[in-house]
Amino acid sequence: MTARSARCMLLLLALVAAFHGHGHGGGACVRATKAPGRPRWLGGLSRASFPKGFVFGTATSAYQVEGMATGGGRGPSIWDAFAHTPGKVVGNQNADVTTDQYHRYKEDVNLMKGLNFDAYRFSISWSRIFPDSEGKVNEEGVVYYNNLIDYLLHKGITPYVNLYHYDLPLALEKKYGGWLNAKTVELFADYADFCFKTFGDRVTHWFTFNEPSRVAIGGYDIATTPPQRCTKCSAGGNSATEPYIVGHNFLLAHGYAVARYRNNYQVFFYLNYKSIL
């Protein structure tokens, strides 16, 4: 079995376990009578098979599901430019509309609730908050994420927020050279700070980056993903040095963002929460 197949099977088993028996007696499995000569469904796997506090959830990235790529005040990301270049994506497909979660988030959350998920990890599009990567805030984007977070909580689903899932603002790439420039570290920390301040009264689970090593390798070594830089690439680059520069800047950005949260928000939100209780 390939690693991908194994992951798919594990996800299927977790999904079935999350659905089977949830809501009965505080999460205990309702055990059906075993039919003669037939094995019990999945050997009795249920939520009760997992440790107390185990979180069943699902995850997406903003570019995969949001759509509304050129609307709602959003600025383009490097993936928009990449996907709109003929020949870069199979069938010249793009994510301009995709599953349209921007307009259909309530339907998506209702589906999650129907599947008995506890949590939803989604990413925020940096360029939907800061279309130019810095400076003026796009209030329409803020409203969208506020609505999504509020509806998740209304349905009893915990939001887990990822701040970056590959989709660097195109303006930042053009102005500063993206992750090759330490300026991006500074701007990411500012963007993260804004998200902590704006959404942190309801969001307590944060991720800074999704698989930064893939960005460093795919974007600056083997050039399979934007910005497609490498030693022999038409866009330029140096496969021997740039992946390490990018990786270093990711680590710095993570560190600065975490410091902002711990120093400015973590204790504040915790104390506020305790005072409400």
SVG drawing of the C-alpha trace seen along z (x, -y; Angstrom):
<svg xmlns="http://www.w3.org/2000/svg" viewBox="-29 -52 54 70">
<polyline fill="none" stroke="black" stroke-width="0.4" points="0.0,0.0 1.4,-3.4 1.8,-6.2 -1.0,-8.1 -3.3,-5.1 -2.5,-4.5 -3.4,-8.1 -6.7,-7.9 -7.6,-4.7 -6.7,-6.3 -8.9,-9.3 -11.8,-7.0 -11.5,-5.0 -11.4,-8.2 -14.4,-9.6 -16.4,-6.4 -15.3,-6.5 -16.4,-10.1 -19.8,-9.4 -20.5,-6.0 -21.8,-6.3 -21.4,-10.1 -24.1,-11.8 -25.2,-8.6 -24.5,-8.7 -21.8,-11.3 -19.9,-9.8 -20.1,-6.1 -20.7,-3.7 -24.2,-2.1 -23.3,1.5 -25.6,3.3 -26.2,7.0 -23.7,9.0 -25.3,10.8 -24.6,14.6 -21.6,15.4 -20.8,11.8 -18.0,9.6 -19.0,6.4 -18.6,3.3 -15.0,2.2 -14.5,4.3 -16.5,1.9 -14.3,-1.1 -15.9,-4.3 -15.1,-7.4 -14.7,-5.3 -11.7,-3.7 -9.8,-6.9 -8.2,-8.7 -10.4,-11.2 -10.1,-14.6 -9.1,-13.3 -10.3,-15.8 -11.9,-14.7 -11.8,-17.4 -11.2,-18.3 -8.9,-20.8 -8.7,-23.0 -6.6,-25.8 -8.0,-29.2 -7.0,-28.9 -8.4,-25.4 -11.9,-26.2 -12.8,-29.9 -13.2,-31.0 -14.1,-34.7 -10.5,-35.2 -11.1,-38.5 -13.9,-39.8 -14.5,-40.9 -11.5,-43.2 -9.0,-40.3 -5.6,-40.8 -4.0,-38.1 -1.6,-35.6 1.4,-33.9 -0.8,-30.9 -3.4,-32.9 -0.6,-34.0 0.7,-30.5 -2.6,-28.8 -3.5,-31.4 -0.3,-30.7 -1.2,-28.3 0.3,-24.9 1.1,-25.2 -1.9,-23.3 -3.5,-20.2 -6.4,-21.4 -5.4,-25.0 -7.7,-24.9 -7.7,-27.6 -9.3,-28.3 -11.2,-31.4 -14.5,-29.7 -13.5,-26.3 -16.1,-25.1 -17.1,-28.7 -16.8,-28.5 -16.8,-32.3 -20.5,-32.3 -21.4,-28.8 -19.6,-28.5 -22.8,-27.8 -23.5,-24.8 -20.0,-23.6 -20.2,-24.0 -23.5,-22.3 -22.0,-19.3 -19.2,-19.2 -21.8,-19.3 -23.7,-16.5 -20.5,-14.4 -20.0,-15.0 -16.7,-16.8 -15.3,-18.6 -13.0,-21.0 -12.2,-22.7 -8.8,-23.8 -8.9,-26.5 -6.3,-29.0 -6.7,-32.7 -5.7,-34.3 -3.1,-36.9 -4.1,-38.9 -7.8,-38.8 -6.8,-40.7 -4.0,-42.8 -4.5,-42.9 -1.2,-44.8 0.5,-42.5 0.7,-45.5 -1.0,-48.8 -4.7,-49.1 -6.9,-46.4 -9.7,-44.9 -12.7,-45.0 -14.7,-42.7 -12.2,-40.0 -12.3,-40.5 -16.1,-40.3 -15.9,-37.0 -13.6,-35.3 -15.6,-36.7 -18.7,-35.2 -17.1,-31.9 -15.6,-31.7 -18.9,-32.8 -20.9,-30.2 -18.4,-27.4 -18.8,-28.3 -22.6,-28.5 -22.6,-25.0 -20.3,-23.7 -17.2,-23.3 -13.9,-24.6 -11.9,-26.8 -8.3,-26.0 -6.7,-28.8 -3.6,-28.4 -2.1,-31.8 -0.2,-30.7 -0.9,-27.9 1.4,-28.6 -0.5,-31.7 1.9,-34.6 0.4,-37.9 1.6,-38.5 2.3,-42.2 4.9,-41.0 6.6,-38.8 6.9,-41.6 7.9,-44.3 10.4,-42.5 11.1,-39.1 8.9,-37.1 10.5,-34.7 14.0,-35.6 13.7,-38.9 13.8,-39.5 11.1,-42.2 8.6,-39.3 9.4,-38.1 8.5,-41.5 5.3,-41.8 4.2,-38.3 4.6,-39.1 2.4,-42.2 -0.2,-40.2 -0.2,-37.5 -0.5,-40.2 -3.6,-41.6 -5.2,-38.2 -4.4,-37.5 -5.9,-40.9 -9.0,-40.6 -10.0,-36.9 -8.2,-35.8 -11.1,-36.5 -12.7,-33.4 -9.8,-31.5 -7.4,-29.7 -5.7,-27.3 -3.3,-28.8 -0.8,-27.5 1.8,-29.8 2.7,-27.8 1.6,-24.7 4.6,-22.6 7.1,-25.4 9.7,-22.9 7.5,-22.3 7.6,-25.9 11.4,-26.1 12.0,-23.0 9.1,-23.2 9.5,-27.0 13.2,-27.4 14.9,-24.1 12.9,-21.8 10.6,-24.7 7.4,-22.7 5.4,-25.4 5.5,-29.2 7.7,-31.2 9.5,-28.5 13.0,-29.5 16.1,-27.2 19.6,-27.2 18.5,-26.6 15.1,-28.3 14.0,-31.1 12.9,-33.0 16.4,-32.8 17.5,-31.3 20.2,-29.2 19.1,-25.8 22.2,-25.5 21.4,-28.6 17.9,-29.9 16.0,-27.0 18.1,-27.6 17.5,-31.4 13.7,-30.8 13.8,-28.1 15.6,-30.5 13.1,-33.3 10.2,-30.9 11.8,-30.0 12.3,-33.7 8.7,-34.6 7.4,-31.7 9.4,-32.9 8.4,-36.5 4.7,-35.6 4.8,-33.3 6.5,-36.0 3.8,-38.5 1.1,-36.1 2.7,-35.1 3.7,-38.6 0.7,-40.6 -2.4,-38.3 -2.1,-34.9 -2.4,-36.0 -4.9,-38.7 -7.3,-36.4 -6.9,-33.7 -7.7,-36.2 -10.7,-37.6 -12.0,-34.0 -11.5,-33.2 -13.3,-36.4 -16.3,-35.5 -16.4,-32.1"/>
</svg>
